[in-house]
């Protein structure tokens, strides 16, 4: 999952070197943290959060097939 999120985000931003994706496990729930440069945050979130919602929808679709709970969080 982490690799997929990283692939999607790197193709959205200009400063690909600043993309940092981490994954942690919290009581059976995987939390994927996405960090990008402040100038690229708008590209990742999108207008009214539509791109962030789309990324979350893709991950939720895949994780539900694998019977997992995955949360994607975006930050600078």
CNS distance restraints for C-alpha pairs under 8 A (distance, minus, plus):
assign (resid   1 and name CA) (resid   5 and name CA) 6.31 0.50 0.50
assign (resid   1 and name CA) (resid  59 and name CA) 7.04 0.50 0.50
assign (resid   2 and name CA) (resid   6 and name CA) 6.14 0.50 0.50
assign (resid   2 and name CA) (resid  21 and name CA) 6.85 0.50 0.50
assign (resid   2 and name CA) (resid  22 and name CA) 7.20 0.50 0.50
assign (resid   2 and name CA) (resid  23 and name CA) 6.63 0.50 0.50
assign (resid   2 and name CA) (resid  32 and name CA) 6.66 0.50 0.50
assign (resid   3 and name CA) (resid   7 and name CA) 6.08 0.50 0.50
assign (resid   4 and name CA) (resid   8 and name CA) 6.24 0.50 0.50
assign (resid   5 and name CA) (resid   9 and name CA) 6.11 0.50 0.50
assign (resid   5 and name CA) (resid  21 and name CA) 7.70 0.50 0.50
assign (resid   5 and name CA) (resid  55 and name CA) 7.41 0.50 0.50
assign (resid   5 and name CA) (resid  59 and name CA) 7.86 0.50 0.50
assign (resid   6 and name CA) (resid  10 and name CA) 5.97 0.50 0.50
assign (resid   6 and name CA) (resid  19 and name CA) 7.59 0.50 0.50
assign (resid   6 and name CA) (resid  20 and name CA) 7.72 0.50 0.50
assign (resid   6 and name CA) (resid  21 and name CA) 6.10 0.50 0.50
assign (resid   6 and name CA) (resid  34 and name CA) 7.90 0.50 0.50
assign (resid   7 and name CA) (resid  11 and name CA) 6.41 0.50 0.50
assign (resid   8 and name CA) (resid  12 and name CA) 6.63 0.50 0.50
assign (resid   8 and name CA) (resid  55 and name CA) 7.84 0.50 0.50
assign (resid   9 and name CA) (resid  13 and name CA) 6.46 0.50 0.50
assign (resid   9 and name CA) (resid  19 and name CA) 7.55 0.50 0.50
assign (resid   9 and name CA) (resid  44 and name CA) 6.66 0.50 0.50
assign (resid  10 and name CA) (resid  14 and name CA) 7.96 0.50 0.50
assign (resid  10 and name CA) (resid  16 and name CA) 5.39 0.50 0.50
assign (resid  10 and name CA) (resid  19 and name CA) 6.67 0.50 0.50
assign (resid  11 and name CA) (resid  16 and name CA) 7.86 0.50 0.50
assign (resid  12 and name CA) (resid  43 and name CA) 6.37 0.50 0.50
assign (resid  12 and name CA) (resid  44 and name CA) 6.41 0.50 0.50
assign (resid  13 and name CA) (resid  40 and name CA) 5.56 0.50 0.50
assign (resid  13 and name CA) (resid  43 and name CA) 6.33 0.50 0.50
assign (resid  13 and name CA) (resid  44 and name CA) 7.00 0.50 0.50
assign (resid  14 and name CA) (resid  40 and name CA) 6.73 0.50 0.50
assign (resid  15 and name CA) (resid  19 and name CA) 7.42 0.50 0.50
assign (resid  15 and name CA) (resid  37 and name CA) 7.03 0.50 0.50
assign (resid  15 and name CA) (resid  40 and name CA) 7.30 0.50 0.50
assign (resid  18 and name CA) (resid  35 and name CA) 7.68 0.50 0.50
assign (resid  18 and name CA) (resid  36 and name CA) 5.56 0.50 0.50
assign (resid  18 and name CA) (resid  37 and name CA) 5.78 0.50 0.50
assign (resid  19 and name CA) (resid  34 and name CA) 7.33 0.50 0.50
assign (resid  19 and name CA) (resid  35 and name CA) 5.77 0.50 0.50
assign (resid  19 and name CA) (resid  36 and name CA) 4.69 0.50 0.50
assign (resid  19 and name CA) (resid  37 and name CA) 7.17 0.50 0.50
assign (resid  20 and name CA) (resid  34 and name CA) 6.01 0.50 0.50
assign (resid  20 and name CA) (resid  35 and name CA) 5.05 0.50 0.50
assign (resid  20 and name CA) (resid  36 and name CA) 6.51 0.50 0.50
assign (resid  21 and name CA) (resid  32 and name CA) 6.85 0.50 0.50
assign (resid  21 and name CA) (resid  33 and name CA) 5.63 0.50 0.50
assign (resid  21 and name CA) (resid  34 and name CA) 4.65 0.50 0.50
assign (resid  21 and name CA) (resid  35 and name CA) 6.25 0.50 0.50
assign (resid  22 and name CA) (resid  32 and name CA) 5.71 0.50 0.50
assign (resid  22 and name CA) (resid  33 and name CA) 5.21 0.50 0.50
assign (resid  22 and name CA) (resid  34 and name CA) 6.72 0.50 0.50
assign (resid  23 and name CA) (resid  30 and name CA) 6.75 0.50 0.50
assign (resid  23 and name CA) (resid  31 and name CA) 5.66 0.50 0.50
assign (resid  23 and name CA) (resid  32 and name CA) 4.50 0.50 0.50
assign (resid  23 and name CA) (resid  33 and name CA) 6.26 0.50 0.50
assign (resid  24 and name CA) (resid  30 and name CA) 5.73 0.50 0.50
assign (resid  24 and name CA) (resid  31 and name CA) 5.29 0.50 0.50
assign (resid  24 and name CA) (resid  32 and name CA) 6.60 0.50 0.50
assign (resid  25 and name CA) (resid  29 and name CA) 5.67 0.50 0.50
assign (resid  25 and name CA) (resid  30 and name CA) 4.60 0.50 0.50
assign (resid  25 and name CA) (resid  31 and name CA) 6.22 0.50 0.50
assign (resid  26 and name CA) (resid  30 and name CA) 6.28 0.50 0.50
assign (resid  26 and name CA) (resid  31 and name CA) 7.22 0.50 0.50
assign (resid  28 and name CA) (resid  68 and name CA) 7.87 0.50 0.50
assign (resid  28 and name CA) (resid  69 and name CA) 7.36 0.50 0.50
assign (resid  29 and name CA) (resid  68 and name CA) 7.22 0.50 0.50
assign (resid  29 and name CA) (resid  69 and name CA) 5.11 0.50 0.50
assign (resid  29 and name CA) (resid  70 and name CA) 5.80 0.50 0.50
assign (resid  29 and name CA) (resid  71 and name CA) 7.41 0.50 0.50
assign (resid  30 and name CA) (resid  68 and name CA) 7.92 0.50 0.50
assign (resid  30 and name CA) (resid  69 and name CA) 6.29 0.50 0.50
assign (resid  30 and name CA) (resid  70 and name CA) 4.70 0.50 0.50
assign (resid  30 and name CA) (resid  71 and name CA) 6.28 0.50 0.50
assign (resid  31 and name CA) (resid  70 and name CA) 5.82 0.50 0.50
assign (resid  31 and name CA) (resid  71 and name CA) 4.83 0.50 0.50
assign (resid  31 and name CA) (resid  72 and name CA) 5.99 0.50 0.50
assign (resid  31 and name CA) (resid  73 and name CA) 7.31 0.50 0.50
assign (resid  32 and name CA) (resid  70 and name CA) 7.33 0.50 0.50
assign (resid  32 and name CA) (resid  71 and name CA) 6.10 0.50 0.50
assign (resid  32 and name CA) (resid  72 and name CA) 4.79 0.50 0.50
assign (resid  32 and name CA) (resid  73 and name CA) 6.13 0.50 0.50
assign (resid  33 and name CA) (resid  72 and name CA) 6.08 0.50 0.50
assign (resid  33 and name CA) (resid  73 and name CA) 4.91 0.50 0.50
assign (resid  33 and name CA) (resid  74 and name CA) 5.96 0.50 0.50
assign (resid  33 and name CA) (resid  75 and name CA) 7.30 0.50 0.50
assign (resid  34 and name CA) (resid  72 and name CA) 7.41 0.50 0.50
assign (resid  34 and name CA) (resid  73 and name CA) 6.10 0.50 0.50
assign (resid  34 and name CA) (resid  74 and name CA) 4.79 0.50 0.50
assign (resid  34 and name CA) (resid  75 and name CA) 6.03 0.50 0.50
assign (resid  34 and name CA) (resid  76 and name CA) 7.96 0.50 0.50
assign (resid  35 and name CA) (resid  74 and name CA) 6.21 0.50 0.50
assign (resid  35 and name CA) (resid  75 and name CA) 4.98 0.50 0.50
assign (resid  35 and name CA) (resid  76 and name CA) 4.97 0.50 0.50
assign (resid  36 and name CA) (resid  40 and name CA) 6.31 0.50 0.50
assign (resid  36 and name CA) (resid  41 and name CA) 6.27 0.50 0.50
assign (resid  36 and name CA) (resid  75 and name CA) 6.95 0.50 0.50
assign (resid  36 and name CA) (resid  76 and name CA) 5.32 0.50 0.50
assign (resid  37 and name CA) (resid  41 and name CA) 6.47 0.50 0.50
assign (resid  37 and name CA) (resid  76 and name CA) 6.04 0.50 0.50
assign (resid  38 and name CA) (resid  76 and name CA) 5.74 0.50 0.50
assign (resid  40 and name CA) (resid  44 and name CA) 6.55 0.50 0.50
assign (resid  41 and name CA) (resid  45 and name CA) 6.12 0.50 0.50
assign (resid  41 and name CA) (resid  75 and name CA) 7.80 0.50 0.50
assign (resid  41 and name CA) (resid  76 and name CA) 7.00 0.50 0.50
assign (resid  42 and name CA) (resid  46 and name CA) 5.55 0.50 0.50
assign (resid  42 and name CA) (resid  47 and name CA) 7.63 0.50 0.50
assign (resid  43 and name CA) (resid  51 and name CA) 7.94 0.50 0.50
assign (resid  44 and name CA) (resid  51 and name CA) 6.31 0.50 0.50
assign (resid  44 and name CA) (resid  52 and name CA) 6.31 0.50 0.50
assign (resid  45 and name CA) (resid  49 and name CA) 4.97 0.50 0.50
assign (resid  45 and name CA) (resid  50 and name CA) 6.82 0.50 0.50
assign (resid  45 and name CA) (resid  51 and name CA) 5.45 0.50 0.50
assign (resid  45 and name CA) (resid  52 and name CA) 4.78 0.50 0.50
assign (resid  45 and name CA) (resid  74 and name CA) 7.90 0.50 0.50
assign (resid  46 and name CA) (resid  50 and name CA) 5.43 0.50 0.50
assign (resid  46 and name CA) (resid  51 and name CA) 4.86 0.50 0.50
assign (resid  46 and name CA) (resid  52 and name CA) 6.64 0.50 0.50
assign (resid  47 and name CA) (resid  51 and name CA) 7.47 0.50 0.50
assign (resid  49 and name CA) (resid  53 and name CA) 6.07 0.50 0.50
assign (resid  50 and name CA) (resid  54 and name CA) 6.14 0.50 0.50
assign (resid  51 and name CA) (resid  55 and name CA) 6.25 0.50 0.50
assign (resid  52 and name CA) (resid  56 and name CA) 6.22 0.50 0.50
assign (resid  53 and name CA) (resid  57 and name CA) 6.04 0.50 0.50
assign (resid  54 and name CA) (resid  58 and name CA) 6.27 0.50 0.50
assign (resid  55 and name CA) (resid  59 and name CA) 6.35 0.50 0.50
assign (resid  56 and name CA) (resid  60 and name CA) 5.94 0.50 0.50
assign (resid  56 and name CA) (resid  71 and name CA) 7.48 0.50 0.50
assign (resid  56 and name CA) (resid  72 and name CA) 6.19 0.50 0.50
assign (resid  57 and name CA) (resid  61 and name CA) 6.04 0.50 0.50
assign (resid  58 and name CA) (resid  62 and name CA) 6.40 0.50 0.50
assign (resid  59 and name CA) (resid  63 and name CA) 5.95 0.50 0.50
assign (resid  59 and name CA) (resid  70 and name CA) 7.16 0.50 0.50
assign (resid  60 and name CA) (resid  64 and name CA) 5.91 0.50 0.50
assign (resid  60 and name CA) (resid  69 and name CA) 7.56 0.50 0.50
assign (resid  60 and name CA) (resid  70 and name CA) 6.60 0.50 0.50
assign (resid  60 and name CA) (resid  71 and name CA) 7.93 0.50 0.50
assign (resid  61 and name CA) (resid  65 and name CA) 6.64 0.50 0.50
assign (resid  62 and name CA) (resid  66 and name CA) 6.68 0.50 0.50
assign (resid  63 and name CA) (resid  67 and name CA) 6.12 0.50 0.50
assign (resid  63 and name CA) (resid  68 and name CA) 5.06 0.50 0.50
assign (resid  63 and name CA) (resid  69 and name CA) 6.24 0.50 0.50
assign (resid  63 and name CA) (resid  70 and name CA) 6.41 0.50 0.50
assign (resid  64 and name CA) (resid  68 and name CA) 5.74 0.50 0.50
assign (resid  64 and name CA) (resid  69 and name CA) 6.99 0.50 0.50
